[in-house]
Amino acid sequence: MTVVAHPFKPSAGARPGPAAKGAGAATPAVVIALADEAATTALAARVAAVSRAGDAIALIGDLGTGKTAFARAFIRKLGHAHGIGDEDVPSPTFTLVQVYEYFPIRIWHFDLYRTRGPEDVLELGLEEALADGIVLIEWAEHALPLLPPGHLLVELGYGEGEGARWARLSGGDWLARLDLRPDDEAH
């Protein structure tokens, strides 16, 4: 993984999403170049390793930028940490939420692509999920106003070259937990 300095500067052709537009320089952030899906998987495993009950991870990005790949790798990493093998991790695109019981932790995986806004998200049990375990949300722009202030925001986008992506991480104490610094040139 290569970490580039903040302020956020997407590669040519990349469009910053809601996170980059609203956060500005006030929110410390790092942008990580992801060469391929294996790099996305490694990043998700790194985030999972420092996650704990009460955490919320918000995934934002265009279709095909790696939100589901990140979510699957995150859930599998926590499953392995709790003695569960390679569990099937379906995308909850149609069910909207999938709960994984990994004693002593519960992971709530939301896919909000088909929701219309915060009211829909509340009906899916977001408040209960935030009080109960780790919350992982794809298409999180539908729920940002409802998330706790310390949530991790992971914005994913297309990088240079086939299969390449980038991830912009910000929020709460997450950069410290992940041992990332906004002023790092490489990490």
DAFENZI-V303864 format. One record per helix or strand of 2 or more residues. SS is the DSSP state (h for helix, s for strand). FROM is the first residue (numbers start at 0). TO is the last residue. If there is no record, write none. Layout:
SS|FROM|TO ; SS|FROM|TO
//
This chain:
s|1|3 ; h|17|25 ; s|28|33 ; h|36|48 ; s|55|60 ; h|66|80 ; s|96|101 ; s|104|110 ; h|117|122 ; h|125|131 ; s|133|137 ; h|139|141 ; h|143|145 ; s|151|157 ; s|164|169 ; h|173|176
//
